[in-house]
Amino acid sequence: MNIIYRSISILLVVCAVFSPAQSSKHEVRAVWVSSAGGDWPTSTDPAEQQRSLIAIFNTLQEQHFNTVFFQVRPRGNVLYRSALEPWAGQLTGVLGRDPGYDPLEFAIIEAHKRGLELHAWFNVAKVWGSDNLPAHQQHVTRKHREWVRLFEGEWWLDMGEPDARTYTEELVKELISGYDIDGIHFDYIRYPSAAFEDWGSFTKWGDGVERPEWRRNNVTSFVRNVYTFVQKEKPWVKVGSAPLGIYQSIPGAQSSFNGYSGVFQDSRRWLREGIHDYLAPQLYWSIGEQKNPNDPDFFLLSSDWVNENAQRHIYIGIGAYRTAVQDEVKEQVRLTREEGAQGQAFFRYENIAAVIGRDGPLYTSPALVPPMVWKDSIPPNAPKEMSVSNDKGAAVIAWKEPDAAPDKEPVHRYVVYRSSQKKIDTRRAENIAAVLPAMVRSYRDESANGREYFYTVMSLDRAGNESGAPVKTVSEIQRILARYEKPRTIVSVWNTVPAAANGRAYIMFDLPKRMPVRLAVNDARSGTMTLLVNDTRNAGLHVVAVNTAPFPAGAIEYRLSAGDSTIVRTMIKP
């Protein structure tokens, strides 16, 4: 069998320069997965719940989405173990009944396996969807009846009550501290309308502030306190919200039901003040101004949000549940890119899955979540000891965990790039072969059979910063491999690439089967030994990079022990 060497190139990370309407390598592709009805769960059987959630995540991975807004607090009840609020009735059919497993913990594990970020979708002020109070005594509407108000058949928390805000903050703190979520995503973080009855709390706590501004301040106080806690407890956790799609009325979007004056949600202040990392405004309308004033122009609103982003992220919310929007989803995605948004979010999973099933994929290649440099701007180090081997026609790329970054933050994911060009353009989304969790340090590319591909691997931290890459690009290696024939029955070692003056050399060895390997380089001058490999390797060819900069010019000895064989060779540094 002929083996084609797949080389790995180091490239500096630079910003991609494409037409704004094209897919960027960095783009949030999010989906709201609702537990309040429609998406999940559709059964009270735990095994079926787990199976169906895996199926959802598999679909999202296959369709190149990268973020899930997973609903964990639908209406004053939760889908995780809480000391403060009861289990959601959607899980078992009974409010407060333990489902026998932790859905949020399960969802986090399965999402991360597939390279998906999971943001805990948390409804803040709307705590019950029926005028009939729930029977469970631990529910906030029962336990703290003085904090809630009935408005148009639904129960809402009075955000003017300091104790009610503190209670909700404690609930968020419990969630942040107890789970490895990537973000907290707030919904219904507002008042229901100007007609909400909160005169009692305003009279008690208004402190001379005009009522509309007092209401906005109440919501912002909650946001500020949560963000302060997150920054102290887990600064990598992203904080975002899904505000109303109209911040304030603009030409082409005239509505009294807007965020700022209609429901007292000053979401752009949260960006300006630096107490939010992103917004996903709910732009659930069609392109072009409609005759109905309550159906404003999606394009104008997208532009308005992006222009007021305060150097934070805007992910445009697309209403895939609306029939009028479904026929123009792809065009709406294009427009969000044209306007410079950092991504899209689709409400909700069942609807966007149906659109894809009818019209075909929205995304043809993976994309990385854009970095948040205000949270962390220090990239991780590159993976170590990368090797590429051939296994029955598939390319197997393996690597080791890099050294700790200067800020000590661990690697969160790895990105495998693949290209038919030796100089891999890592700015292009179509060159991303896989995004893998940190515990996975190998990738099997079945598509490599009979093709000449080049590979590289980079590290990602939780803020989305990307490392450089290890180097393996030498025509001499390819030349020797062109003469290489299987099978071999002995351990073979070649010093095919001499130690160059730039301080990098390559040692190649071939293994007839899986076996323990120990490879070391000796510095005769100081008598010290540098261990390069000390683990078990699979059969096939392995290429190990050597940093020769610390060695003086002349002969450098290296020793390979593999199975029962020990081979000593010498390379020459100019």
C-alpha positions in Angstrom: 0.0 0.0 0.0 1.4 3.5 -0.9 1.3 5.9 2.0 0.8 9.6 1.2 2.3 11.9 3.9 0.0 14.6 5.2 2.1 17.6 6.3 1.2 20.1 8.9 2.0 23.8 8.6 2.3 26.5 11.2 0.4 29.7 10.4 -0.1 32.8 12.4 -3.7 33.5 13.3 -5.0 36.5 11.4 -8.4 37.9 10.8 -10.3 36.5 7.8 -11.0 38.8 4.9 -14.0 37.6 2.9 -17.0 39.2 1.4 -19.3 40.1 4.3 -22.0 37.8 3.0 -19.7 34.7 3.0 -19.5 32.4 6.0 -16.7 33.4 8.3 -14.6 30.9 10.2 -15.8 32.7 13.3 -19.6 32.7 13.6 -22.0 31.8 16.3 -24.7 29.4 15.0 -27.1 28.9 17.9 -30.4 27.2 18.4 -32.9 27.6 21.2 -33.9 24.2 22.5 -37.1 24.7 24.4 -38.2 22.7 27.3 -41.4 24.7 27.8 -43.1 22.8 25.0 -42.2 21.6 21.5 -38.6 20.6 21.3 -37.7 18.5 24.4 -38.6 16.5 26.3 -41.4 14.8 24.4 -41.6 11.8 26.8 -41.5 11.3 30.5 -39.3 8.2 30.1 -35.6 9.1 31.1 -34.1 6.8 28.5 -36.2 8.2 25.7 -35.3 11.8 26.9 -31.6 11.0 26.8 -31.9 9.3 23.4 -33.9 12.2 21.8 -31.6 14.9 23.2 -28.6 13.1 21.8 -30.4 13.0 18.4 -30.9 16.7 18.6 -27.3 17.4 19.4 -26.2 15.0 16.7 -28.3 16.9 14.1 -26.8 20.2 15.3 -23.3 18.9 15.0 -24.0 17.4 11.5 -25.5 20.7 10.4 -22.5 22.6 11.6 -24.2 24.5 14.4 -21.9 25.3 17.4 -24.1 26.7 20.2 -27.2 25.5 22.1 -29.4 27.7 24.2 -30.8 24.9 26.4 -33.8 25.9 28.5 -33.1 25.1 32.1 -35.6 27.4 33.9 -38.9 27.6 31.9 -41.4 28.9 34.5 -40.1 29.0 38.0 -39.1 25.3 37.8 -35.8 23.8 36.7 -34.2 21.0 34.8 -31.3 20.6 37.2 -30.8 19.7 40.8 -31.7 22.8 42.8 -32.0 23.5 46.5 -34.2 26.5 45.7 -36.8 25.5 43.0 -38.7 22.3 42.1 -38.0 20.0 39.2 -39.9 20.9 36.0 -43.1 19.0 35.5 -42.1 18.4 31.8 -39.6 15.8 32.9 -42.0 13.4 34.8 -45.5 14.8 34.4 -45.5 16.0 38.0 -44.0 19.3 39.2 -41.2 18.7 41.7 -40.7 14.9 41.0 -37.1 13.8 40.6 -36.5 12.4 37.1 -33.8 10.1 38.3 -31.0 11.8 36.5 -29.7 15.4 36.0 -30.8 16.6 32.5 -28.6 19.6 32.6 -25.5 17.6 33.5 -26.3 15.1 30.8 -26.9 17.9 28.2 -23.5 19.5 29.0 -21.6 16.3 28.6 -23.3 15.4 25.4 -23.0 18.9 23.9 -19.3 19.2 24.8 -18.6 15.8 23.2 -19.8 17.2 19.9 -18.0 20.5 20.1 -21.1 22.5 21.0 -21.2 25.3 23.5 -24.1 25.0 26.0 -25.7 28.2 27.4 -28.2 27.7 30.1 -31.4 29.4 29.0 -33.0 31.0 32.0 -36.3 32.7 32.1 -36.1 35.5 34.7 -39.3 37.3 35.5 -42.0 35.2 34.0 -42.4 32.4 36.5 -45.7 30.7 35.7 -47.8 30.5 32.5 -51.3 30.0 33.9 -53.5 32.0 36.2 -53.9 28.9 38.4 -51.1 28.7 40.9 -49.0 25.5 40.9 -49.7 23.0 43.6 -46.0 22.6 44.7 -45.3 24.6 47.8 -41.6 25.2 46.8 -42.6 27.1 43.7 -41.8 30.8 44.0 -45.5 31.7 43.4 -46.4 29.8 46.5 -43.3 30.2 48.7 -43.1 34.0 48.1 -46.6 35.1 47.0 -45.7 38.7 48.0 -43.1 38.9 45.1 -45.4 37.9 42.2 -48.2 39.6 40.3 -50.8 38.1 38.0 -50.7 39.8 34.6 -53.0 38.8 31.7 -53.2 35.2 32.9 -49.5 34.7 33.8 -47.5 35.2 36.9 -44.5 37.6 36.8 -41.9 38.4 39.4 -41.9 42.0 40.6 -38.4 43.1 39.8 -38.9 46.1 42.0 -38.8 43.9 45.1 -35.1 43.7 46.3 -35.7 40.3 47.9 -37.1 38.9 44.7 -34.1 40.0 42.7 -31.7 38.6 45.4 -33.6 35.3 45.3 -33.2 35.1 41.5 -29.5 36.1 41.7 -29.0 33.2 44.2 -30.7 30.9 41.8 -28.3 31.9 39.1 -25.3 31.6 41.4 -26.4 28.1 42.3 -26.5 27.3 38.6 -23.1 28.9 37.7 -21.3 27.3 40.6 -22.7 23.8 40.2 -22.5 23.2 36.4 -19.8 23.5 33.7 -22.0 25.7 31.4 -20.4 27.8 28.7 -22.9 30.7 29.2 -25.9 31.9 31.0 -28.6 33.1 28.6 -31.5 35.2 30.0 -35.0 35.5 28.6 -38.0 37.4 29.9 -35.5 39.7 31.6 -38.0 42.5 31.6 -41.5 43.7 32.7 -44.5 42.4 30.8 -45.8 45.9 30.0 -46.2 49.4 31.3 -49.6 48.3 32.8 -47.9 45.9 35.2 -49.2 46.5 38.8 -46.1 47.3 40.9 -47.3 50.5 42.6 -46.7 49.0 46.0 -43.1 48.2 45.4 -42.5 51.5 43.6 -44.0 53.5 46.5 -41.8 51.6 48.9 -38.5 51.5 46.9 -38.8 54.2 44.2 -36.6 56.7 46.0 -37.8 59.6 44.0 -36.8 58.1 40.6 -39.3 58.3 37.7 -41.2 55.0 37.5 -40.0 54.0 34.0 -36.3 54.6 34.9 -36.8 52.9 38.2 -38.0 49.8 36.4 -35.1 49.8 34.0 -32.7 50.3 36.9 -34.2 47.3 38.7 -33.6 45.0 35.8 -30.1 46.4 35.2 -29.2 46.0 38.9 -30.0 42.3 38.6 -27.8 42.0 35.4 -24.9 43.9 37.1 -24.9 41.7 40.2 -25.0 38.5 38.2 -22.1 39.6 35.9 -20.1 40.7 38.9 -20.5 37.2 40.4 -19.7 35.4 37.2 -16.5 37.5 36.7 -15.4 36.5 40.2 -16.5 32.9 40.3 -16.1 31.7 36.7 -14.9 34.5 34.4 -15.0 32.3 31.3 -18.8 31.9 31.5 -20.5 34.1 28.9 -23.4 36.3 30.0 -26.1 37.1 27.4 -29.7 37.8 26.9 -32.5 37.6 24.2 -34.1 41.1 24.3 -37.1 42.2 22.3 -36.2 42.7 18.7 -37.0 46.5 18.8 -34.9 48.4 21.3 -36.6 51.7 20.5 -38.8 52.6 17.6 -36.9 53.6 14.4 -38.2 54.3 10.9 -39.3 51.0 9.6 -39.9 49.6 13.1 -42.5 51.6 14.9 -43.9 49.8 17.9 -44.8 50.8 21.5 -43.9 47.2 22.4 -40.2 47.9 22.5 -37.5 47.0 24.9 -36.6 50.4 26.3 -40.0 52.1 27.0 -42.4 49.2 26.5 -41.0 46.6 28.9 -38.2 48.6 30.6 -35.3 46.5 29.2 -32.3 48.7 28.6 -30.2 45.9 27.0 -27.8 48.2 25.2 -26.9 49.8 28.4 -25.7 46.4 29.6 -23.4 46.2 26.6 -22.1 49.8 27.1 -21.5 49.2 30.8 -19.7 45.9 30.1 -22.1 43.7 32.2 -23.1 41.6 29.2 -21.0 39.7 26.6 -23.6 39.3 23.9 -27.2 39.9 22.9 -29.4 37.7 20.8 -32.3 40.1 19.9 -35.5 38.5 18.8 -35.9 39.8 15.3 -38.7 37.4 14.4 -39.9 39.3 11.3 -39.6 39.3 7.5 -37.3 41.3 5.3 -38.8 44.6 4.2 -41.3 46.9 6.0 -44.8 45.3 6.1 -48.1 47.0 6.1 -48.8 45.8 9.6 -46.8 48.1 12.0 -46.2 45.1 14.2 -44.3 43.4 11.4 -41.2 45.6 11.0 -38.2 45.2 8.7 -35.8 42.5 9.7 -33.0 44.1 7.7 -33.3 47.6 9.3 -33.4 46.1 12.8 -30.4 43.9 12.2 -28.4 47.0 11.1 -29.7 49.0 14.1 -28.5 46.3 16.6 -25.1 45.8 15.0 -24.4 49.5 14.8 -25.0 49.8 18.6 -23.0 46.8 19.7 -20.6 48.7 22.0 -17.8 46.3 20.8 -19.6 43.3 22.2 -21.3 40.5 20.2 -24.7 40.5 18.5 -26.2 37.2 17.4 -29.4 38.0 15.4 -32.4 36.0 16.5 -34.3 34.5 13.5 -37.9 33.4 13.9 -37.9 30.1 12.2 -41.3 29.3 13.8 -43.0 31.9 11.6 -44.3 30.8 8.2 -43.4 34.1 6.6 -39.8 33.8 7.8 -39.2 30.2 6.9 -39.0 30.9 3.1 -36.3 33.5 3.6 -34.1 32.0 6.3 -31.0 31.7 4.1 -31.4 35.3 2.9 -31.7 36.4 6.5 -28.5 34.6 7.4 -26.8 36.3 4.5 -28.1 39.7 5.6 -26.8 39.2 9.2 -23.3 38.6 7.8 -23.6 41.6 5.5 -24.5 43.8 8.4 -21.5 42.5 10.5 -23.3 40.5 13.2 -21.2 37.8 14.9 -23.8 35.1 14.3 -27.3 33.9 14.2 -29.7 32.2 16.7 -32.8 30.3 15.6 -36.1 30.0 17.5 -36.5 27.1 17.8 -35.0 23.7 17.2 -38.1 21.9 15.8 -38.7 24.7 13.3 -35.2 25.2 12.0 -34.8 21.4 11.7 -37.9 21.4 9.5 -36.6 24.2 7.4 -33.3 22.4 6.8 -35.1 19.2 6.1 -37.1 21.0 3.4 -34.6 23.4 1.9 -31.2 21.8 2.7 -28.3 22.8 4.9 -27.8 26.3 6.0 -24.1 25.8 6.7 -21.7 23.7 4.6 -18.7 23.7 6.9 -18.0 24.1 10.6 -17.3 27.5 12.2 -15.7 28.5 15.5 -17.4 30.7 18.1 -15.9 34.2 17.8 -13.3 35.0 20.6 -14.3 37.4 23.3 -11.0 39.4 23.8 -12.4 41.5 26.7 -12.8 38.3 28.7 -9.4 36.8 27.7 -7.0 37.7 24.9 -4.2 35.3 25.7 -4.1 32.3 23.3 -3.2 28.8 24.4 -0.1 27.0 23.4 0.1 24.8 20.3 -0.5 21.0 20.7 2.7 19.0 21.2 4.2 15.9 19.4 1.8 15.8 16.6 1.9 12.7 14.4 0.2 11.6 11.3 -0.2 7.9 10.4 -2.0 5.8 7.8 -4.5 3.2 9.0 -6.2 1.2 6.3 -6.3 4.2 4.0 -7.5 6.6 6.7 -5.3 9.4 8.1 -4.9 9.3 11.9 -3.8 12.6 13.4 -2.7 12.5 17.0 -1.2 15.0 19.3 -0.4 15.7 23.0 -1.8 18.4 25.4 0.2 21.6 25.1 2.1 23.3 27.9 0.0 25.6 30.1 -0.7 29.0 28.6 0.8 32.1 30.2 -2.6 32.7 32.0 -2.7 29.1 33.1 -6.0 28.6 31.4 -6.4 25.0 30.1 -7.2 24.0 26.5 -10.9 23.7 26.0 -11.1 22.4 22.4 -8.9 21.4 19.5 -9.5 22.4 15.8 -8.2 20.0 13.1 -7.6 21.7 9.7 -7.4 19.8 6.4 -6.5 21.1 3.0 -5.3 19.9 -0.4 -2.9 22.8 -0.3 0.4 22.5 1.5 0.0 26.0 2.9 -3.2 25.5 4.8 -5.3 28.7 5.0 -6.7 28.4 8.5 -8.8 31.5 8.0 -11.2 29.6 5.9 -14.1 27.8 7.5 -14.1 25.1 4.7 -10.7 23.9 5.9 -12.0 23.0 9.3 -12.2 19.2 9.5 -13.3 18.8 13.1 -13.8 20.6 16.4 -13.0 18.3 19.3 -13.3 18.5 23.1 -10.1 18.8 25.1 -10.1 15.2 26.3 -9.8 14.0 22.6 -6.3 14.1 21.2 -6.7 12.2 17.9 -8.8 12.4 14.8 -9.4 9.8 12.2 -10.1 11.2 8.7 -11.8 8.5 6.6 -12.1 10.9 3.7 -8.3 10.8 3.2 -8.4 7.5 1.4 -6.6 7.9 -1.9 -6.2 11.7 -1.6 -3.3 13.9 -0.7 -4.2 16.1 2.3 -2.3 18.3 4.6 -3.2 18.8 8.2 -2.7 21.0 11.2 -4.2 21.1 14.7 -4.7 24.2 16.9 -5.8 24.6 20.5 -8.7 26.7 21.7 -9.4 28.2 25.1 -12.9 28.9 26.4 -12.9 32.5 25.2 -12.2 31.3 21.7 -8.6 32.3 21.4 -6.6 30.0 19.1 -3.0 28.8 19.2 -0.4 28.5 16.5 0.3 25.1 15.3 3.2 22.5 15.2 5.3 22.4 12.1 5.8 19.4 9.8 6.4 20.5 6.2 9.5 18.9 4.5 9.6 17.7 0.9 12.3 15.2 2.0 9.9 13.4 4.2 7.5 13.1 1.2 10.3 11.9 -1.1 11.3 9.1 1.3 7.7 8.0 1.9 7.2 7.7 -1.9 9.7 4.8 -1.6 8.1 3.4 1.5 6.3 0.0 1.2 4.2 -2.0 3.6 4.4 -4.3 5.4 7.5 -4.0 7.6 8.3 -6.4 10.4 10.9 -4.4 12.3 11.1 -1.0 13.9 12.7 1.5 11.5 14.1 4.9 12.2 15.2 7.6 9.7 16.8 10.9 10.4 15.5 12.2 7.1 15.5 15.8 7.9 18.8 17.1 9.4 18.8 19.7 12.2 18.5 23.0 10.4 19.9 26.3 11.6 16.5 27.5 12.5 16.4 25.2 15.4 13.9 22.5 14.2 14.5 18.9 13.1 12.4 15.9 12.5 12.8 12.3 13.6 10.8 9.7 11.8 10.1 6.1 13.0 7.9 3.3 11.8 6.2 0.7 14.1 5.1 -2.7 12.8 2.5 -2.9 15.6 1.2 -1.0 18.6 4.0 -0.9 21.2 5.6 1.2 24.0 7.9 3.9 22.7 10.6 6.0 24.4 12.5 8.6 22.3 15.1 10.8 23.9 17.7 13.3 22.6 21.1 13.6 24.5 23.2 16.7 24.9 26.8 15.4 25.0 28.0 18.7 26.2 25.9 18.9 29.4 25.1 15.2 29.8 21.4 16.1 30.0 18.6 14.1 28.2 15.4 15.5 26.7 12.5 13.0 26.6 10.4 13.5 23.5 8.1 10.5 23.6 7.3 8.2 26.4 4.0 6.4 25.7 2.3 3.7 23.6 2.0 4.4 19.9 -0.1 2.7 17.2 1.4 0.9 14.2 2.5 3.1 11.4 4.7 6.1 10.7 5.3 8.8 13.3 7.1 12.1 12.9 8.4 14.0 16.0 9.7 17.5 15.9 12.8 18.3 17.8 13.8 21.8 19.1 17.6 21.9 18.4 18.1 25.5 19.4 19.6 24.6 22.9 22.2 22.3 21.3 25.6 23.4 20.0 26.5 22.9 16.3 27.7 19.4 15.5 26.4 15.9 16.2 23.3 15.3 18.3 22.5 11.8 19.5 19.0 10.4 19.9 17.9 7.0 21.1 14.6 5.2 20.3 13.4 2.3 22.4 10.4 0.5 20.9 9.3 -2.9 22.0 12.4 -5.0 22.2 14.4 -2.8 19.9 16.8 0.1 20.9 18.2 2.2 18.1 20.8 5.0 18.4 21.2 7.5 15.7 23.0 10.9 15.2 21.8 14.0 13.5 24.0 17.0 12.5 23.2 20.5 13.4 24.9 23.1 11.1 
